Structure formats: structure tokens, C-alpha cells
Amino acid sequence: MPHDHQIPDPKAHQHDSGCTHGHHHGAGHGHTHDDEHSHSHGLFGHHHHHHHHHGSESGNIATAFWLNFSFTIIEFIGGWLTNSMAIMADAMHDLGDTLAIAFAWFAAKVAGKEATPRYSYGYRRWSLLSALINSVILVVGSCWILYEAIPRLWEPQLPHAAGMMALAVLGVLVNGAAVFKLRRGKTQNEQILTWHLLEDVLGWVAVLLGSVLIYFTDWAWLDPLLSIGFTCFILINVWRNLRRTLALFLQVSPDPKLAAKIEHQLQDLSFVQDVHHLHLWSLDGEKHVLTAHLVLKEETAAEQLKAYKEQIRQLLKPYQLEHTTIEFEFNQEVCRDQH
């Protein structure tokens, strides 16, 4: 299921290349455009370097996917056969993990495509679409679980406790084996998946304890209570991720403090009179885009503009921005974007 940190692209890797293009217009404009290609989680304020173990990483992620996918099917069937809403809720939890891994794979393949005239920024935002679809599926499924479980608090239906115990033991063993396989993984993907699967183990431990209590006490209300607890946990995490996804769709600044810091640094450049129309937005939560207009203090020759552009490129390089576009304006010039 979606968690506070989104599963990064399995095939993503860090690479840096810089390009600077200058366009000098009749009115004296200068454009500097830098593309710093890198892998950073700017939305959540941290950066990480991927190790080059794609073969073993891909194999481990494949194991996690097929394990989750196969076991999710077993859970839904088992939940139906045992009449257990708790197992159904845990199945919904595992469905979320399965979808998250599958969509991450799909997004990685799509996001790796080259930009086209139609998709001029590339295909990075497809990962947002997959995250949104994942969230909608989990919200609908969770609402169905709550719709079925809440009435059972008042009219409990005794589940097949022995069957619940058997499934819970299987769940602990299967997810525990996956944790053991992934726990030595060095990449961000493997570490995040390990936490996902560890949560699954803890969820199945809760189901196991609940089924043992039901077996010895016939407390049928424990089953819907467990399912409501699992479902609320799912919905809290979905809501967090949905908020972030919608914010990115609406092009909310991923980091207003970072935008203010960059603006302040640009303003402090010796040749800059004013900074305006500065926009920082994100393609997918990792890759950010910056545009800004800089008013120069004095008329400047083309050779000097090249020096300015290099200075700006060096200033922005530590921020690992995917695309940057800086336009130069002269002091008495009317900004063409003024409305």
C-alpha cells in the first residue's frame, strides 16, 4: 500500500550532465537553460545515491511483486472462505503493496522514454497518474471493507478461527521470508520494500493473535475490530500520499523554502538588479523545474552574458534541478509576462 515515502523508480540511477543554451533577442534578452539530470527526492527534502546493483535489485523486487500478488489472491479467497473481515482488510493492504510495486515498474519504463514535441518535459508525470490510480483503488476497497465490517460490530459473525490461524501463520512465514531476502538490499527500493513487508508481517501477527483469541473465547467482534483498524491505517497512508500527488498535479511548489533560498541567492548576485516570476514546480516529486526572470543592473555585451550564465549554472548546480530556464532583462525593459 502507499506509505509516507513513495517507491522510487526501480530503474532510476544518478547521472549528471549539464547543457547551457543562450538566446539573445533583439530587445536584449538572454536565456540560460540548464538541465541537471539527477535523482533526488526534493519533495521530501532528501537525496540518495543508487548503487549499481540493478540485476539483483530487479530480481528482489520481482520476488516481492510476485509474492505480494500471489499471496493477495490467496488472502481474498481465504478471507471469503473463513468469513473473516480482518483477513479481507489485510488482503486490501497487500493489494496496495502489489499495486505500488507494479505501478513503480510501469512508471519507470514510461518515465525513461525520451521527451517528444508533445511530451516536451518527458513522461515523468505518468508516475503521478499511477499513484493516483493506486490511491483511488485503495480508497474504494477500504470503503467496501468498512461498509462490511462496521455492521458486524453489532451483529458479529463468528469467523472460522482455525482457518484464520492457518492463513496468519502462512502470512507471517511468506512475508517474513521476503523480508529476509530483501533486508540486505542496499538500494532505496529494497529498503522501502523491506519496511512494507515488515508491516505486513506485523499485520499478520495481529491477525494471528486475534484468531487465537477468537478460537478460545468466541469473541466474534474481534474480527471486524481488527479489520477496521487495518483499514483506518490504510486510509491514513493513502490520504497522505493522495495529498502529495494532488499537490504535484496542481503544480504546488514542492519546497517554498528552497524557492525562497534560490531567489535570495540569485538576488545577491553582483550583476542582478531584481528577480521576479520565479517558479519552482515538480514533474513527479523527484525532478524539479525552475524558471525565473533576472533584471540586470546595466547593459551587458554578449560575452559578459555568457559569464553570467556560467555563474548562475554553478550557483544552481547543487540543487540538482531537472530543467532550469533563466531569462535576462535590462533595467528599463518592460517584462513581456507583465499583465
C-alpha positions as CSV (number, residue, x, y, z in Angstrom):
1,M,0.0,0.0,0.0
2,P,1.1,3.6,-0.4
3,H,3.2,4.9,2.5
4,D,4.8,8.1,3.5
5,H,7.6,7.6,1.1
6,Q,6.7,6.7,-2.5
7,I,8.5,3.8,-4.1
8,P,11.1,5.2,-6.3
9,D,11.6,4.1,-9.9
10,P,13.3,0.7,-9.9
11,K,15.5,1.6,-12.9
12,A,16.4,5.1,-11.8
13,H,20.0,5.9,-11.4
14,Q,22.0,9.0,-10.9
15,H,23.7,10.7,-13.7
16,D,24.8,14.3,-14.3
17,S,25.0,16.3,-17.5
18,G,24.8,20.0,-18.0
19,C,23.9,22.0,-21.0
20,T,23.6,25.7,-21.4
21,H,21.9,27.4,-24.2
22,G,22.0,31.2,-24.7
23,H,19.4,33.0,-26.9
24,H,19.9,36.8,-27.4
25,H,16.9,38.6,-28.7
26,G,16.6,41.9,-30.4
27,A,15.4,43.6,-27.2
28,G,18.5,42.4,-25.4
29,H,17.1,39.3,-23.7
30,G,19.4,36.5,-22.6
31,H,18.2,33.0,-21.8
32,T,20.1,30.5,-19.9
33,H,18.7,27.0,-19.8
34,D,20.4,24.3,-17.7
35,D,19.3,20.6,-17.5
36,E,20.8,19.0,-14.4
37,H,19.8,15.3,-14.7
38,S,19.9,13.6,-11.3
39,H,18.0,11.5,-8.9
40,S,16.8,13.4,-5.8
41,H,13.8,13.3,-3.6
42,G,13.4,17.0,-3.4
43,L,9.7,16.8,-2.4
44,F,10.6,15.2,0.9
45,G,13.9,17.1,1.4
46,H,16.4,14.3,0.9
47,H,18.7,12.9,-1.7
48,H,20.1,9.5,-2.3
49,H,22.5,7.7,-4.5
50,H,21.6,4.4,-6.1
51,H,24.1,1.6,-6.1
52,H,24.6,-0.1,-9.4
53,H,23.1,-3.5,-8.4
54,H,20.2,-3.3,-10.9
55,G,20.3,-7.1,-11.6
56,S,20.0,-8.3,-8.1
57,E,17.7,-5.4,-7.2
58,S,15.3,-6.1,-10.1
59,G,15.3,-9.8,-9.1
60,N,14.5,-9.0,-5.5
61,I,11.7,-6.6,-6.5
62,A,10.3,-9.2,-8.9
63,T,10.3,-11.7,-5.9
64,A,8.5,-9.1,-3.8
65,F,5.9,-8.4,-6.5
66,W,5.0,-12.0,-7.3
67,L,5.0,-12.8,-3.6
68,N,2.6,-10.0,-2.9
69,F,0.4,-10.7,-6.0
70,S,0.1,-14.4,-5.3
71,F,-0.5,-14.1,-1.6
72,T,-3.1,-11.3,-2.1
73,I,-5.2,-13.7,-4.2
74,I,-4.8,-16.4,-1.5
75,E,-5.9,-13.8,1.1
76,F,-9.0,-12.7,-0.7
77,I,-10.1,-16.4,-1.2
78,G,-9.1,-17.3,2.4
79,G,-11.0,-14.3,3.8
80,W,-14.1,-15.3,1.9
81,L,-13.8,-19.0,3.0
82,T,-13.2,-18.1,6.6
83,N,-15.8,-15.3,6.7
84,S,-13.1,-13.0,8.2
85,M,-13.2,-9.3,7.5
86,A,-9.8,-8.9,9.2
87,I,-8.2,-11.1,6.6
88,M,-10.1,-9.3,3.8
89,A,-8.7,-6.0,5.2
90,D,-5.1,-7.4,5.3
91,A,-5.7,-8.6,1.7
92,M,-6.6,-5.0,0.8
93,H,-3.3,-3.9,2.5
94,D,-1.3,-6.4,0.4
95,L,-3.2,-5.3,-2.7
96,G,-1.9,-1.8,-2.1
97,D,1.7,-3.0,-1.9
98,T,1.3,-5.1,-5.1
99,L,-0.2,-2.1,-7.0
100,A,2.5,0.2,-5.7
101,I,5.3,-2.1,-6.9
102,A,3.6,-2.8,-10.3
103,F,2.9,0.9,-10.9
104,A,6.5,1.8,-9.9
105,W,7.8,-0.6,-12.6
106,F,5.4,0.7,-15.2
107,A,6.2,4.3,-14.3
108,A,10.0,3.5,-14.5
109,K,9.6,2.2,-18.0
110,V,7.4,5.1,-19.2
111,A,9.5,7.7,-17.4
112,G,12.6,6.5,-19.1
113,K,11.4,7.5,-22.6
114,E,12.9,10.4,-24.3
115,A,11.0,13.7,-24.5
116,T,8.9,14.3,-27.6
117,P,7.4,17.5,-29.1
118,R,4.1,16.6,-27.5
119,Y,5.6,15.5,-24.1
120,S,8.3,18.2,-24.1
121,Y,9.2,17.5,-20.4
122,G,9.2,13.8,-20.9
123,Y,6.9,11.2,-19.3
124,R,7.8,11.7,-15.7
125,R,4.3,12.7,-14.7
126,W,2.9,9.3,-15.6
127,S,4.2,8.1,-12.2
128,L,1.8,10.6,-10.6
129,L,-1.1,9.1,-12.6
130,S,-0.2,5.6,-11.4
131,A,0.0,6.9,-7.8
132,L,-3.4,8.5,-8.2
133,I,-5.0,5.3,-9.6
134,N,-3.4,3.3,-6.8
135,S,-4.9,5.6,-4.2
136,V,-8.4,5.6,-5.7
137,I,-8.4,1.7,-5.8
138,L,-7.4,1.6,-2.2
139,V,-10.0,4.2,-1.1
140,V,-12.8,2.3,-2.9
141,G,-11.6,-1.1,-1.5
142,S,-11.2,0.3,2.0
143,C,-14.7,1.9,2.0
144,W,-16.1,-1.6,1.0
145,I,-14.2,-3.2,3.9
146,L,-15.7,-0.6,6.4
147,Y,-19.2,-1.0,4.9
148,E,-19.0,-4.7,5.5
149,A,-17.1,-4.6,8.9
150,I,-18.9,-1.9,10.9
151,P,-22.3,-3.6,11.0
152,R,-20.6,-6.7,12.3
153,L,-19.6,-4.9,15.4
154,W,-23.3,-5.0,16.4
155,E,-24.1,-8.3,14.8
156,P,-20.9,-10.3,15.0
157,Q,-20.5,-13.3,12.7
158,L,-18.1,-15.9,14.1
159,P,-15.3,-16.5,11.5
160,H,-13.5,-19.8,11.1
161,A,-10.8,-19.2,13.7
162,A,-8.7,-22.3,12.8
163,G,-8.6,-21.2,9.1
164,M,-7.7,-17.7,10.2
165,M,-4.8,-19.0,12.3
166,A,-3.5,-21.1,9.4
167,L,-3.6,-18.2,7.0
168,A,-2.0,-15.9,9.6
169,V,0.9,-18.4,10.1
170,L,1.3,-18.6,6.4
171,G,1.3,-14.8,6.1
172,V,4.0,-14.4,8.8
173,L,6.2,-17.1,7.1
174,V,5.7,-15.8,3.5
175,N,6.2,-12.1,4.3
176,G,9.0,-13.0,6.8
177,A,10.9,-14.8,4.0
178,A,10.5,-11.8,1.7
179,V,11.9,-9.5,4.5
180,F,14.8,-11.9,5.0
181,K,15.5,-11.8,1.2
182,L,15.4,-8.0,0.9
183,R,16.8,-6.9,4.2
184,R,20.4,-6.9,2.9
185,G,19.5,-4.9,-0.1
186,K,21.4,-1.6,-0.4
187,T,19.1,0.3,-2.8
188,Q,16.3,2.7,-1.7
189,N,13.8,0.4,-3.4
190,E,14.8,-2.6,-1.5
191,Q,14.9,-0.8,1.8
192,I,11.5,0.7,1.3
193,L,10.0,-2.7,0.2
194,T,11.6,-4.3,3.3
195,W,9.6,-1.9,5.5
196,H,6.4,-2.5,3.6
197,L,6.8,-6.3,4.0
198,L,7.8,-5.9,7.7
199,E,4.5,-4.0,8.2
200,D,2.7,-7.0,6.5
201,V,4.4,-9.4,9.0
202,L,3.3,-7.3,11.9
203,G,-0.3,-7.2,10.4
204,W,-0.3,-10.9,10.2
205,V,0.9,-11.3,13.8
206,A,-2.1,-9.2,14.8
207,V,-4.4,-11.4,12.8
208,L,-2.8,-14.5,14.4
209,L,-3.2,-13.2,17.9
210,G,-6.8,-12.2,17.2
211,S,-7.7,-15.6,15.7
212,V,-6.2,-17.3,18.7
213,L,-8.4,-15.2,21.0
214,I,-11.5,-15.9,18.8
215,Y,-10.7,-19.6,18.8
216,F,-10.6,-19.8,22.6
217,T,-13.2,-17.2,23.6
218,D,-15.6,-17.0,20.6
219,W,-15.3,-13.2,20.7
220,A,-16.6,-12.7,17.2
221,W,-16.4,-8.9,17.5
222,L,-12.6,-9.0,17.4
223,D,-12.6,-9.8,13.7
224,P,-14.4,-6.7,12.5
225,L,-12.5,-4.6,15.0
226,L,-9.2,-5.8,13.6
227,S,-10.4,-5.1,10.0
228,I,-11.5,-1.6,10.9
229,G,-8.1,-1.0,12.5
230,F,-6.2,-2.2,9.4
231,T,-8.5,-0.2,7.1
232,C,-8.0,3.0,9.0
233,F,-4.2,2.5,8.8
234,I,-4.5,2.1,5.1
235,L,-6.7,5.2,4.6
236,I,-4.3,7.4,6.7
237,N,-1.4,6.5,4.5
238,V,-3.5,6.8,1.3
239,W,-4.6,10.3,2.4
240,R,-1.0,11.4,2.9
241,N,0.1,10.2,-0.5
242,L,-3.1,11.5,-2.2
243,R,-2.5,15.0,-0.8
244,R,1.1,15.0,-2.2
245,T,0.0,13.6,-5.6
246,L,-2.8,16.2,-6.0
247,A,-0.4,18.9,-4.9
248,L,2.0,17.9,-7.7
249,F,-0.8,17.8,-10.2
250,L,-1.7,21.3,-9.2
251,Q,1.9,22.4,-9.6
252,V,2.2,23.4,-6.0
253,S,5.8,24.4,-5.1
254,P,7.5,21.2,-3.7
255,D,9.6,23.3,-1.4
256,P,8.7,27.0,-0.8
257,K,11.8,27.4,1.5
258,L,14.0,26.2,-1.3
259,A,12.4,28.5,-3.8
260,A,12.9,31.5,-1.4
261,K,16.5,30.4,-0.9
262,I,17.3,30.2,-4.6
263,E,15.6,33.6,-5.2
264,H,17.7,35.2,-2.4
265,Q,20.9,33.7,-3.8
266,L,20.0,35.0,-7.3
267,Q,19.2,38.4,-5.9
268,D,22.6,38.5,-4.2
269,L,24.5,38.2,-7.5
270,S,26.5,41.3,-8.1
271,F,25.0,41.9,-11.6
272,V,21.3,41.3,-10.7
273,Q,19.0,44.2,-10.0
274,D,15.8,42.3,-9.4
275,V,14.4,38.7,-9.5
276,H,10.7,38.1,-10.5
277,H,8.5,35.4,-12.0
278,L,10.4,32.8,-10.2
279,H,8.6,29.4,-10.3
280,L,9.7,26.2,-8.8
281,W,7.5,23.1,-9.5
282,S,8.0,19.4,-9.8
283,L,7.5,16.9,-12.6
284,D,7.0,13.9,-10.2
285,G,8.2,14.7,-6.7
286,E,11.8,13.9,-7.6
287,K,12.6,16.0,-10.7
288,H,12.1,19.8,-10.3
289,V,11.8,22.6,-12.7
290,L,12.8,26.2,-12.1
291,T,12.1,29.3,-14.2
292,A,12.9,33.0,-13.3
293,H,13.4,36.4,-14.8
294,L,16.5,38.4,-13.8
295,V,16.8,42.1,-14.3
296,L,20.4,43.1,-14.9
297,K,21.9,46.2,-13.4
298,E,23.4,47.5,-16.6
299,E,23.6,46.9,-20.4
300,T,25.8,43.9,-21.0
301,A,27.7,42.6,-24.0
302,A,27.1,39.0,-25.3
303,E,30.5,37.7,-24.0
304,Q,29.7,39.0,-20.5
305,L,26.2,37.4,-20.6
306,K,28.0,34.1,-21.2
307,A,30.0,34.6,-18.0
308,Y,26.8,35.5,-16.1
309,K,25.1,32.3,-17.3
310,E,28.0,30.2,-16.2
311,Q,27.9,31.8,-12.8
312,I,24.2,31.0,-12.5
313,R,24.8,27.5,-13.6
314,Q,27.3,26.9,-10.9
315,L,25.0,28.5,-8.3
316,L,22.1,26.2,-9.2
317,K,24.1,23.0,-9.7
318,P,23.9,21.8,-6.1
319,Y,20.1,21.8,-6.3
320,Q,20.1,19.1,-9.0
321,L,17.2,20.6,-10.9
322,E,15.9,18.7,-13.9
323,H,15.3,21.9,-16.0
324,T,16.2,25.5,-15.4
325,T,15.3,28.5,-17.6
326,I,16.6,31.9,-16.6
327,E,15.7,35.0,-18.7
328,F,17.8,38.2,-18.6
329,E,16.1,41.6,-18.8
330,F,17.6,45.0,-18.8
331,N,16.7,47.8,-16.4
332,Q,14.3,49.9,-18.4
333,E,12.9,46.9,-20.3
334,V,9.2,46.0,-19.9
335,C,8.8,42.4,-18.9
336,R,6.7,40.6,-21.6
337,D,5.0,38.5,-18.9
338,Q,3.6,41.5,-17.0
339,H,-0.2,41.5,-17.2
